[in-house]
Amino acid sequence: MASKKVKKKDSKKTAKKTAQKKPKPKVKIQKPVKTKAELKGKNDKQAKAAKQEYKTAYLSLGSNVGDREEYIEQAITLLRETPGIKVIRRSSNYETQPQGNKNQPLFINAAVEISTHYSPQTLLELLQGFEDTLGRDRSIEWGPRTIDIDILLYGDEIVSDDNLTIPHPLMHERLFVLEPLAEIAPNVKHPVLERTIKDLYNEKKLEGDEPEKFDDDLAFREGKRDIAEDFERW
């Protein structure tokens, strides 16, 4: 059998091809190095986010204009829909006599427990914005209002500013504030008086008529929102 002749390769051509196929050295591309200022800014943001400590606060809500229950519900909805605020529980609604100016409709009052990372001043600004959104008229002192939202307690902090005092300076004197609050926070202590809300309420109710619990379909509406467990109707 005739063998197949293999042509001898030209050594020069082979060397040339080999040289052409020689892989190029890989160049390592370095990512830009962040400056100390950039790193510090990033760390500051992370630290700030980590320090957003949530505090427990208690609010008093009242309405005596139009559909009073609905204004209370709308105010609570605004609280729930605001990032940075969590509604923990709420009281029943209570129908109460107006204070100060007696010549106006009866009020519906309630109390709400929230958890928030906002400062007291920022929280106050948010609540006043909610009042404006719901048509609050501030032209008449002690006058009728679609909604009134007061900060009663903010953790155990004591605040005394020109436009904000915490604990609310009149909360221990108002049965319409104490009864709803005692429903959801009976064992919470007043940071100045160092007495529980339940004790303050029991003492105050001996002095006058108790607010009447308002019999409405509140529990049904709240149940539809899957938060009926947040409060218990008496």
VOVEXSE-907188 format. One record per atom (N, C-alpha, C): y, z negated, x negated; residue number from 1; residue in one letter. Coordinates in nm, 3 decimals, m for minus. Example, Ala and Ser with C-alpha at 12.3 -4.5 7.8 and 13.67 -1.06 7.14 Angstrom:
BEGIN
v,w,u,num,residuo
m0.569,m0.780,m1.319,1,A
m0.450,m0.780,m1.230,1,A
m0.330,m0.780,m1.320,1,A
m0.225,m0.708,m1.285,2,S
m0.106,m0.714,m1.367,2,S
0.003,m0.787,m1.290,2,S
% end
This chain:
BEGIN
v,w,u,num,residuo
m0.117,0.000,m0.087,1,M
0.000,0.000,0.000,1,M
0.121,0.000,m0.089,1,M
0.209,0.090,m0.057,2,A
0.332,0.101,m0.138,2,A
0.420,m0.017,m0.108,2,A
0.471,m0.077,m0.209,3,S
0.560,m0.191,m0.192,3,S
0.702,m0.144,m0.169,3,S
0.775,m0.228,m0.091,4,K
0.914,m0.192,m0.063,4,K
1.000,m0.242,m0.175,4,K
1.071,m0.151,m0.226,5,K
1.156,m0.183,m0.341,5,K
1.281,m0.256,m0.293,5,K
1.307,m0.365,m0.356,6,V
1.426,m0.442,m0.323,6,V
1.534,m0.408,m0.421,6,V
1.646,m0.366,m0.366,7,K
1.755,m0.328,m0.454,7,K
1.813,m0.452,m0.522,7,K
1.841,m0.437,m0.645,8,K
1.901,m0.545,m0.722,8,K
2.048,m0.559,m0.683,8,K
2.087,m0.684,m0.652,9,K
2.224,m0.707,m0.610,9,K
2.318,m0.699,m0.726,9,K
2.433,m0.644,m0.699,10,D
2.538,m0.638,m0.801,10,D
2.593,m0.780,m0.819,10,D
2.576,m0.837,m0.935,11,S
2.618,m0.975,m0.960,11,S
2.767,m0.995,m0.943,11,S
2.848,m0.896,m0.974,12,K
2.993,m0.908,m0.960,12,K
3.034,m0.915,m0.814,12,K
2.969,m0.826,m0.733,13,K
3.002,m0.826,m0.590,13,K
2.961,m0.957,m0.524,13,K
2.843,m1.006,m0.566,14,T
2.793,m1.131,m0.509,14,T
2.885,m1.247,m0.542,14,T
2.932,m1.249,m0.665,15,A
3.023,m1.355,m0.707,15,A
3.152,m1.349,m0.630,15,A
3.198,m1.225,m0.602,16,K
3.323,m1.207,m0.528,16,K
3.310,m1.257,m0.386,16,K
3.194,m1.222,m0.322,17,K
3.173,m1.265,m0.184,17,K
3.161,m1.417,m0.175,17,K
3.092,m1.473,m0.274,18,T
3.076,m1.618,m0.275,18,T
3.209,m1.688,m0.288,18,T
3.295,m1.630,m0.370,19,A
3.428,m1.688,m0.388,19,A
3.509,m1.681,m0.260,19,A
3.490,m1.571,m0.185,20,Q
3.565,m1.556,m0.061,20,Q
3.518,m1.653,0.047,20,Q
3.388,m1.686,0.044,21,K
3.333,m1.773,0.147,21,K
3.347,m1.921,0.115,21,K
3.399,m1.952,0.001,22,K
3.413,m2.092,m0.038,22,K
3.504,m2.164,0.061,22,K
3.454,m2.270,0.123,23,P
3.536,m2.339,0.226,23,P
3.662,m2.400,0.167,23,P
3.767,m2.392,0.249,24,K
3.893,m2.450,0.207,24,K
3.888,m2.602,0.222,24,K
3.950,m2.672,0.134,25,P
3.950,m2.818,0.145,25,P
4.023,m2.863,0.272,25,P
3.964,m2.961,0.345,26,K
4.024,m3.011,0.468,26,K
4.142,m3.102,0.435,26,K
4.249,m3.077,0.508,27,V
4.368,m3.159,0.488,27,V
4.373,m3.262,0.599,27,V
4.374,m3.388,0.566,28,K
4.378,m3.496,0.664,28,K
4.521,m3.514,0.714,28,K
4.537,m3.491,0.845,29,I
4.670,m3.503,0.905,29,I
4.690,m3.647,0.949,29,I
4.786,m3.710,0.894,30,Q
4.813,m3.850,0.927,30,Q
4.907,m3.860,1.047,30,Q
4.874,m3.955,1.135,31,K
4.962,m3.980,1.249,31,K
5.088,m4.049,1.201,31,K
5.199,m4.018,1.268,32,P
5.324,m4.082,1.225,32,P
5.315,m4.234,1.237,32,P
5.359,m4.300,1.136,33,V
5.355,m4.447,1.133,33,V
5.474,m4.502,1.210,33,V
5.443,m4.596,1.305,34,K
5.551,m4.656,1.383,34,K
5.631,m4.751,1.296,34,K
5.759,m4.751,1.319,35,T
5.846,m4.842,1.245,35,T
5.827,m4.985,1.297,35,T
5.875,m5.081,1.222,36,K
5.865,m5.221,1.263,36,K
5.937,m5.244,1.396,36,K
6.050,m5.174,1.411,37,A
6.128,m5.189,1.534,37,A
6.050,m5.139,1.655,37,A
5.980,m5.024,1.636,38,E
5.901,m4.968,1.746,38,E
5.784,m5.060,1.781,38,E
5.719,m5.111,1.678,39,L
5.607,m5.202,1.702,39,L
5.654,m5.329,1.770,39,L
5.770,m5.380,1.730,40,K
5.824,m5.502,1.789,40,K
5.856,m5.480,1.936,40,K
5.916,m5.361,1.967,41,G
5.949,m5.330,2.105,41,G
5.825,m5.325,2.193,41,G
5.718,m5.265,2.140,42,K
5.592,m5.258,2.215,42,K
5.534,m5.397,2.237,42,K
5.536,m5.477,2.132,43,N
5.482,m5.613,2.143,43,N
5.564,m5.698,2.240,43,N
5.696,m5.677,2.239,44,D
5.783,m5.752,2.331,44,D
5.750,m5.719,2.476,44,D
5.726,m5.589,2.503,45,K
5.693,m5.548,2.640,45,K
5.561,m5.610,2.684,45,K
5.462,m5.609,2.592,46,Q
5.333,m5.668,2.626,46,Q
5.345,m5.818,2.650,46,Q
5.425,m5.883,2.566,47,A
5.445,m6.027,2.581,47,A
5.517,m6.059,2.711,47,A
5.615,m5.974,2.746,48,K
5.691,m5.996,2.869,48,K
5.601,m5.983,2.991,48,K
5.513,m5.881,2.988,49,A
5.421,m5.861,3.100,49,A
5.325,m5.980,3.112,49,A
5.282,m6.031,2.995,50,A
5.188,m6.143,2.997,50,A
5.254,m6.271,3.048,50,A
5.385,m6.281,3.030,51,K
5.456,m6.402,3.068,51,K
5.503,m6.402,3.213,51,K
5.465,m6.299,3.291,52,Q
5.505,m6.294,3.431,52,Q
5.422,m6.395,3.510,52,Q
5.457,m6.518,3.493,53,E
5.384,m6.626,3.558,53,E
5.421,m6.635,3.706,53,E
5.320,m6.644,3.788,54,Y
5.345,m6.654,3.933,54,Y
5.366,m6.800,3.972,54,Y
5.465,m6.821,4.057,55,K
5.497,m6.954,4.107,55,K
5.475,m6.957,4.259,55,K
5.437,m7.072,4.309,56,T
5.423,m7.090,4.454,56,T
5.557,m7.131,4.514,56,T
5.595,m7.061,4.618,57,A
5.722,m7.092,4.686,57,A
5.695,m7.100,4.836,57,A
5.780,m7.177,4.904,58,Y
5.768,m7.192,5.049,58,Y
5.899,m7.148,5.114,58,Y
5.885,m7.067,5.218,59,L
6.000,m7.010,5.287,59,L
6.002,m7.055,5.433,59,L
6.122,m7.064,5.488,60,S
6.140,m7.091,5.630,60,S
6.198,m6.967,5.696,60,S
6.138,m6.923,5.806,61,L
6.184,m6.806,5.879,61,L
6.227,m6.846,6.019,61,L
6.337,m6.787,6.066,62,G
6.384,m6.815,6.201,62,G
6.449,m6.693,6.264,62,G
6.436,m6.682,6.396,63,S
6.497,m6.570,6.469,63,S
6.528,m6.615,6.612,63,S
6.646,m6.574,6.662,64,N
6.678,m6.603,6.803,64,N
6.753,m6.488,6.870,64,N
6.732,m6.368,6.819,65,V
6.794,m6.249,6.877,65,V
6.686,m6.145,6.904,65,V
6.692,m6.083,7.022,66,G
6.599,m5.975,7.054,66,G
6.455,m6.024,7.059,66,G
6.364,m5.941,7.009,67,D
6.222,m5.977,7.004,67,D
6.201,m6.069,6.885,67,D
6.213,m6.197,6.908,68,R
6.212,m6.296,6.800,68,R
6.082,m6.292,6.720,68,R
5.969,m6.285,6.791,69,E
5.839,m6.280,6.722,69,E
5.830,m6.157,6.631,69,E
5.877,m6.045,6.683,70,E
5.866,m5.921,6.606,70,E
5.951,m5.926,6.480,70,E
6.068,m5.986,6.488,71,Y
6.150,m6.000,6.368,71,Y
6.081,m6.088,6.263,71,Y
6.015,m6.193,6.309,72,I
5.938,m6.278,6.216,72,I
5.829,m6.195,6.150,72,I
5.758,m6.116,6.231,73,E
5.649,m6.033,6.178,73,E
5.701,m5.929,6.079,73,E
5.813,m5.868,6.112,74,Q
5.869,m5.766,6.022,74,Q
5.911,m5.828,5.889,74,Q
5.965,m5.948,5.895,75,A
6.005,m6.016,5.771,75,A
5.883,m6.043,5.684,75,A
5.774,m6.088,5.745,76,I
5.652,m6.116,5.670,76,I
5.593,m5.987,5.615,76,I
5.603,m5.880,5.691,77,T
5.556,m5.750,5.643,77,T
5.634,m5.706,5.520,77,T
5.765,m5.724,5.522,78,L
5.847,m5.690,5.405,78,L
5.804,m5.772,5.283,78,L
5.773,m5.897,5.305,79,L
5.725,m5.981,5.195,79,L
5.594,m5.926,5.139,79,L
5.502,m5.892,5.228,80,R
5.371,m5.842,5.184,80,R
5.382,m5.710,5.108,80,R
5.477,m5.628,5.147,81,E
5.487,m5.495,5.088,81,E
5.571,m5.492,4.960,81,E
5.622,m5.606,4.918,82,T
5.706,m5.612,4.799,82,T
5.622,m5.644,4.676,82,T
5.618,m5.554,4.576,83,P
5.545,m5.585,4.452,83,P
5.601,m5.711,4.388,83,P
5.513,m5.796,4.339,84,G
5.558,m5.920,4.277,84,G
5.562,m6.037,4.373,84,G
5.528,m6.011,4.500,85,I
5.520,m6.118,4.600,85,I
5.385,m6.109,4.672,85,I
5.316,m6.219,4.680,86,K
5.190,m6.226,4.753,86,K
5.203,m6.331,4.864,86,K
5.177,m6.291,4.985,87,V
5.178,m6.385,5.097,87,V
5.043,m6.457,5.099,87,V
5.046,m6.588,5.080,88,I
4.922,m6.666,5.075,88,I
4.880,m6.713,5.214,88,I
4.972,m6.774,5.286,89,R
4.943,m6.818,5.423,89,R
5.073,m6.835,5.501,89,R
5.058,m6.843,5.630,90,R
5.173,m6.860,5.717,90,R
5.139,m6.958,5.828,90,R
5.241,m7.015,5.888,91,S
5.220,m7.111,5.996,91,S
5.215,m7.040,6.131,91,S
5.192,m7.118,6.233,92,S
5.210,m7.069,6.370,92,S
5.360,m7.050,6.394,92,S
5.392,m6.989,6.507,93,N
5.532,m6.978,6.550,93,N
5.568,m7.099,6.637,93,N
5.688,m7.150,6.620,94,Y
5.736,m7.265,6.698,94,Y
5.869,m7.229,6.764,94,Y
5.881,m7.264,6.891,95,E
6.008,m7.242,6.961,95,E
6.092,m7.368,6.950,95,E
6.216,m7.352,6.903,96,T
6.299,m7.470,6.872,96,T
6.441,m7.455,6.924,96,T
6.506,m7.567,6.937,97,Q
6.646,m7.570,6.980,97,Q
6.737,m7.526,6.865,97,Q
6.845,m7.453,6.896,98,P
6.940,m7.415,6.790,98,P
7.013,m7.537,6.735,98,P
7.050,m7.528,6.609,99,Q
7.125,m7.636,6.543,99,Q
7.269,m7.592,6.523,99,Q
7.361,m7.687,6.516,100,G
7.501,m7.651,6.495,100,G
7.563,m7.598,6.622,100,G
7.563,m7.468,6.638,101,N
7.613,m7.403,6.758,101,N
7.503,m7.403,6.865,101,N
7.516,m7.490,6.963,102,K
7.411,m7.506,7.064,102,K
7.412,m7.397,7.170,102,K
7.525,m7.327,7.182,103,N
7.540,m7.226,7.287,103,N
7.483,m7.092,7.241,103,N
7.352,m7.087,7.223,104,Q
7.284,m6.965,7.182,104,Q
7.137,m6.977,7.217,104,Q
7.062,m6.865,7.213,105,P
6.921,m6.868,7.254,105,P
6.836,m6.957,7.164,105,P
6.719,m6.995,7.217,106,L
6.623,m7.073,7.140,106,L
6.570,m6.990,7.022,106,L
6.528,m7.061,6.919,107,F
6.475,m6.996,6.799,107,F
6.323,m6.991,6.801,107,F
6.269,m6.894,6.730,108,I
6.129,m6.897,6.688,108,I
6.133,m6.925,6.539,108,I
6.059,m7.027,6.495,109,N
6.056,m7.064,6.353,109,N
5.914,m7.061,6.300,109,N
5.902,m7.032,6.171,110,A
5.772,m7.031,6.104,110,A
5.794,m7.062,5.957,110,A
5.685,m7.095,5.889,111,A
5.690,m7.119,5.744,111,A
5.587,m7.029,5.676,111,A
5.619,m6.988,5.555,112,V
5.531,m6.897,5.480,112,V
5.516,m6.948,5.337,112,V
5.394,m6.945,5.289,113,E
5.368,m6.975,5.147,113,E
5.350,m6.843,5.073,113,E
5.421,m6.826,4.964,114,I
5.409,m6.705,4.883,114,I
5.381,m6.742,4.738,114,I
5.333,m6.644,4.663,115,S
5.321,m6.656,4.519,115,S
5.402,m6.541,4.460,115,S
5.489,m6.571,4.364,116,T
5.578,m6.468,4.312,116,T
5.611,m6.491,4.166,116,T
5.639,m6.381,4.095,117,H
5.685,m6.396,3.956,117,H
5.837,m6.381,3.945,117,H
5.903,m6.361,4.061,118,Y
6.049,m6.350,4.058,118,Y
6.112,m6.487,4.037,118,Y
6.225,m6.487,3.969,119,S
6.301,m6.610,3.952,119,S
6.361,m6.650,4.087,119,S
6.402,m6.775,4.103,120,P
6.463,m6.817,4.230,120,P
6.582,m6.730,4.270,120,P
6.669,m6.697,4.175,121,Q
6.787,m6.616,4.206,121,Q
6.747,m6.475,4.251,121,Q
6.652,m6.414,4.180,122,T
6.606,m6.280,4.218,122,T
6.538,m6.283,4.354,122,T
6.460,m6.387,4.378,123,L
6.394,m6.401,4.508,123,L
6.497,m6.414,4.619,123,L
6.601,m6.492,4.595,124,L
6.709,m6.507,4.694,124,L
6.772,m6.372,4.726,124,L
6.799,m6.292,4.623,125,E
6.860,m6.160,4.645,125,E
6.767,m6.071,4.727,125,E
6.638,m6.076,4.700,126,L
6.542,m5.997,4.776,126,L
6.540,m6.040,4.923,126,L
6.539,m6.170,4.946,127,L
6.534,m6.221,5.084,127,L
6.660,m6.186,5.161,127,L
6.774,m6.192,5.095,128,Q
6.899,m6.152,5.161,128,Q
6.897,m6.003,5.193,128,Q
6.835,m5.925,5.106,129,G
6.818,m5.782,5.134,129,G
6.731,m5.758,5.256,129,G
6.624,m5.838,5.269,130,F
6.538,m5.828,5.388,130,F
6.618,m5.861,5.514,130,F
6.700,m5.965,5.506,131,E
6.782,m6.004,5.622,131,E
6.875,m5.890,5.661,131,E
6.937,m5.827,5.562,132,D
7.027,m5.714,5.591,132,D
6.949,m5.598,5.654,132,D
6.830,m5.571,5.601,133,T
6.747,m5.463,5.654,133,T
6.714,m5.486,5.800,133,T
6.694,m5.612,5.837,134,L
6.658,m5.646,5.975,134,L
6.779,m5.678,6.062,134,L
6.899,m5.641,6.015,135,G
7.019,m5.649,6.098,135,G
7.083,m5.784,6.108,135,G
7.069,m5.867,6.007,136,R
7.131,m6.001,6.009,136,R
7.284,m5.989,6.013,136,R
7.345,m6.060,6.108,137,D
7.491,m6.065,6.120,137,D
7.539,m6.198,6.064,137,D
7.618,m6.193,5.957,138,R
7.663,m6.316,5.890,138,R
7.806,m6.355,5.928,138,R
7.861,m6.289,6.029,139,S
8.002,m6.312,6.061,139,S
8.026,m6.447,6.129,139,S
7.924,m6.502,6.194,140,I
7.940,m6.629,6.266,140,I
7.852,m6.735,6.201,140,I
7.915,m6.840,6.149,141,E
7.838,m6.948,6.088,141,E
7.759,m7.022,6.197,141,E
7.633,m7.050,6.169,142,W
7.543,m7.113,6.264,142,W
7.523,m7.027,6.389,142,W
7.553,m6.899,6.379,143,G
7.543,m6.812,6.495,143,G
7.405,m6.751,6.512,143,G
7.387,m6.675,6.622,144,P
7.259,m6.607,6.646,144,P
7.226,m6.513,6.530,144,P
7.097,m6.492,6.508,145,R
7.057,m6.405,6.397,145,R
6.922,m6.341,6.427,145,R
6.910,m6.217,6.385,146,T
6.782,m6.148,6.400,146,T
6.677,m6.213,6.311,146,T
6.717,m6.253,6.192,147,I
6.625,m6.320,6.101,147,I
6.703,m6.406,6.002,147,I
6.646,m6.518,5.972,148,D
6.701,m6.608,5.871,148,D
6.586,m6.649,5.780,148,D
6.599,m6.626,5.650,149,I
6.492,m6.659,5.555,149,I
6.550,m6.751,5.447,149,I
6.499,m6.872,5.441,150,D
6.547,m6.970,5.343,150,D
6.436,m7.006,5.245,150,D
6.474,m7.027,5.119,151,I
6.380,m7.080,5.020,151,I
6.381,m7.232,5.034,151,I
6.267,m7.288,5.066,152,L
6.256,m7.433,5.080,152,L
6.219,m7.498,4.948,152,L
6.110,m7.449,4.889,153,L
6.058,m7.502,4.763,153,L
6.019,m7.387,4.672,153,L
6.033,m7.410,4.542,154,Y
5.991,m7.312,4.442,154,Y
5.919,m7.389,4.332,154,Y
5.785,m7.397,4.346,155,G
5.709,m7.483,4.256,155,G
5.764,m7.624,4.267,155,G
5.779,m7.689,4.153,156,D
5.842,m7.821,4.152,156,D
5.980,m7.815,4.087,156,D
6.037,m7.693,4.087,157,E
6.167,m7.674,4.022,157,E
6.281,m7.729,4.108,157,E
6.385,m7.773,4.038,158,I
6.507,m7.820,4.103,158,I
6.621,m7.730,4.057,158,I
6.683,m7.661,4.152,159,V
6.788,m7.564,4.121,159,V
6.916,m7.607,4.192,159,V
7.026,m7.602,4.120,160,S
7.156,m7.635,4.180,160,S
7.260,m7.537,4.128,160,S
7.275,m7.426,4.200,161,D
7.373,m7.324,4.166,161,D
7.475,m7.312,4.278,161,D
7.576,m7.229,4.255,162,D
7.681,m7.212,4.356,162,D
7.625,m7.159,4.487,162,D
7.526,m7.068,4.477,163,N
7.476,m7.003,4.599,163,N
7.330,m7.038,4.630,163,N
7.273,m7.131,4.556,164,L
7.132,m7.162,4.578,164,L
7.101,m7.306,4.537,164,L
7.041,m7.379,4.629,165,T
6.995,m7.515,4.599,165,T
6.849,m7.527,4.639,165,T
6.766,m7.568,4.544,166,I
6.623,m7.588,4.569,166,I
6.584,m7.725,4.513,166,I
6.515,m7.806,4.594,167,P
6.471,m7.786,4.731,167,P
6.589,m7.765,4.827,167,P
6.561,m7.699,4.938,168,H
6.667,m7.678,5.036,168,H
6.726,m7.813,5.074,168,H
6.858,m7.828,5.066,169,P
6.920,m7.960,5.082,169,P
6.903,m8.024,5.220,169,P
6.871,m7.943,5.322,170,L
6.859,m7.998,5.457,170,L
6.716,m7.996,5.511,170,L
6.621,m7.951,5.430,171,M
6.486,m7.932,5.483,171,M
6.423,m8.061,5.535,171,M
6.450,m8.173,5.470,172,H
6.388,m8.300,5.511,172,H
6.453,m8.357,5.637,172,H
6.564,m8.295,5.681,173,E
6.633,m8.342,5.801,173,E
6.606,m8.254,5.922,173,E
6.532,m8.147,5.903,174,R
6.512,m8.049,6.009,174,R
6.366,m8.046,6.054,174,R
6.344,m8.091,6.176,175,L
6.208,m8.092,6.229,175,L
6.153,m7.951,6.245,175,L
6.242,m7.856,6.277,176,F
6.196,m7.718,6.296,176,F
6.154,m7.654,6.164,176,F
6.193,m7.713,6.053,177,V
6.146,m7.669,5.922,177,V
6.020,m7.745,5.881,177,V
6.021,m7.875,5.903,178,L
5.911,m7.960,5.855,178,L
5.780,m7.936,5.929,178,L
5.785,m7.914,6.061,179,E
5.659,m7.899,6.134,179,E
5.581,m7.774,6.093,179,E
5.643,m7.655,6.089,180,P
5.568,m7.539,6.041,180,P
5.521,m7.557,5.896,180,P
5.606,m7.618,5.814,181,L
5.570,m7.638,5.673,181,L
5.454,m7.736,5.659,181,L
5.455,m7.841,5.741,182,A
5.347,m7.940,5.737,182,A
5.214,m7.879,5.780,182,A
5.220,m7.774,5.860,183,E
5.097,m7.706,5.904,183,E
5.026,m7.639,5.788,183,E
5.102,m7.581,5.695,184,I
5.040,m7.504,5.586,184,I
5.044,m7.575,5.451,184,I
5.127,m7.679,5.438,185,A
5.140,m7.746,5.309,185,A
5.163,m7.896,5.327,185,A
5.074,m7.964,5.397,186,P
5.097,m8.106,5.428,186,P
5.103,m8.196,5.305,186,P
5.030,m8.161,5.201,187,N
5.020,m8.249,5.084,187,N
5.112,m8.210,4.969,187,N
5.191,m8.106,4.989,188,V
5.288,m8.068,4.886,188,V
5.399,m8.172,4.881,188,V
5.440,m8.207,4.760,189,K
5.543,m8.310,4.745,189,K
5.682,m8.251,4.727,189,K
5.777,m8.312,4.792,190,H
5.918,m8.280,4.771,190,H
5.953,m8.328,4.630,190,H
5.999,m8.237,4.540,191,P
6.019,m8.275,4.400,191,P
6.132,m8.375,4.376,191,P
6.221,m8.392,4.472,192,V
6.330,m8.488,4.456,192,V
6.295,m8.619,4.526,192,V
6.253,m8.610,4.652,193,L
6.220,m8.730,4.729,193,L
6.084,m8.788,4.691,193,L
6.001,m8.704,4.627,194,E
5.868,m8.746,4.582,194,E
5.783,m8.799,4.697,194,E
5.794,m8.731,4.810,195,R
5.713,m8.764,4.927,195,R
5.651,m8.635,4.979,195,R
5.534,m8.647,5.041,196,T
5.467,m8.528,5.091,196,T
5.539,m8.474,5.214,196,T
5.518,m8.346,5.239,197,I
5.577,m8.282,5.357,197,I
5.525,m8.349,5.484,197,I
5.399,m8.387,5.483,198,K
5.341,m8.453,5.601,198,K
5.412,m8.585,5.629,198,K
5.440,m8.661,5.526,199,D
5.510,m8.789,5.544,199,D
5.652,m8.767,5.597,199,D
5.720,m8.669,5.540,200,L
5.857,m8.640,5.585,200,L
5.857,m8.595,5.731,200,L
5.758,m8.513,5.767,201,Y
5.748,m8.466,5.905,201,Y
5.719,m8.581,6.001,201,Y
5.622,m8.665,5.967,202,N
5.586,m8.777,6.055,202,N
5.703,m8.871,6.076,202,N
5.781,m8.890,5.972,203,E
5.898,m8.977,5.984,203,E
6.005,m8.914,6.073,203,E
6.026,m8.784,6.054,204,K
6.132,m8.716,6.129,204,K
6.097,m8.700,6.276,204,K
5.971,m8.679,6.307,205,K
5.935,m8.653,6.448,205,K
5.953,m8.778,6.534,205,K
5.961,m8.894,6.472,206,L
5.988,m9.017,6.547,206,L
6.132,m9.024,6.596,206,L
6.217,m8.940,6.536,207,E
6.359,m8.944,6.569,207,E
6.398,m8.850,6.683,207,E
6.312,m8.754,6.715,208,G
6.352,m8.657,6.818,208,G
6.235,m8.578,6.871,208,G
6.267,m8.482,6.959,209,D
6.165,m8.399,7.021,209,D
6.104,m8.305,6.919,209,D
5.973,m8.288,6.931,210,E
5.904,m8.195,6.843,210,E
5.924,m8.052,6.893,210,E
5.927,m7.956,6.800,211,P
5.930,m7.816,6.841,211,P
5.803,m7.780,6.918,211,P
5.814,m7.690,7.013,212,E
5.697,m7.649,7.089,212,E
5.631,m7.531,7.019,212,E
5.498,m7.540,7.006,213,K
5.426,m7.428,6.948,213,K
5.432,m7.312,7.046,213,K
5.467,m7.196,6.997,214,F
5.488,m7.081,7.084,214,F
5.356,m7.011,7.109,214,F
5.314,m7.003,7.235,215,D
5.185,m6.943,7.270,215,D
5.202,m6.793,7.286,215,D
5.162,m6.721,7.182,216,D
5.174,m6.574,7.185,216,D
5.044,m6.512,7.135,216,D
5.047,m6.382,7.114,217,D
4.927,m6.314,7.065,217,D
4.933,m6.298,6.913,217,D
4.998,m6.394,6.848,218,L
5.014,m6.387,6.703,218,L
4.880,m6.379,6.631,218,L
4.786,m6.465,6.670,219,A
4.657,m6.468,6.601,219,A
4.585,m6.333,6.613,219,A
4.598,m6.269,6.732,220,F
4.534,m6.140,6.752,220,F
4.593,m6.035,6.660,220,F
4.726,m6.030,6.651,221,R
4.791,m5.931,6.565,221,R
4.755,m5.954,6.419,221,R
4.753,m6.081,6.380,222,E
4.721,m6.112,6.242,222,E
4.574,m6.081,6.212,222,E
4.489,m6.101,6.312,223,G
4.348,m6.072,6.293,223,G
4.327,m5.924,6.266,223,G
4.403,m5.839,6.334,224,K
4.395,m5.696,6.312,224,K
4.431,m5.660,6.170,224,K
4.510,m5.743,6.107,225,R
4.551,m5.716,5.969,225,R
4.457,m5.783,5.868,225,R
4.348,m5.840,5.919,226,D
4.247,m5.901,5.831,226,D
4.302,m6.016,5.749,226,D
4.396,m6.091,5.805,227,I
4.445,m6.207,5.731,227,I
4.442,m6.332,5.817,227,I
4.362,m6.327,5.923,228,A
4.359,m6.443,6.013,228,A
4.314,m6.569,5.940,228,A
4.236,m6.548,5.831,229,E
4.189,m6.665,5.757,229,E
4.301,m6.734,5.682,229,E
4.416,m6.670,5.670,230,D
4.527,m6.728,5.595,230,D
4.592,m6.845,5.668,230,D
4.569,m6.855,5.797,231,F
4.630,m6.967,5.867,231,F
4.543,m7.006,5.986,231,F
4.560,m7.122,6.036,232,E
4.481,m7.172,6.148,232,E
4.576,m7.222,6.256,232,E
4.559,m7.165,6.375,233,R
4.644,m7.208,6.486,233,R
4.595,m7.342,6.539,233,R
4.688,m7.430,6.563,234,W
4.653,m7.562,6.616,234,W
4.625,m7.551,6.766,234,W
% end
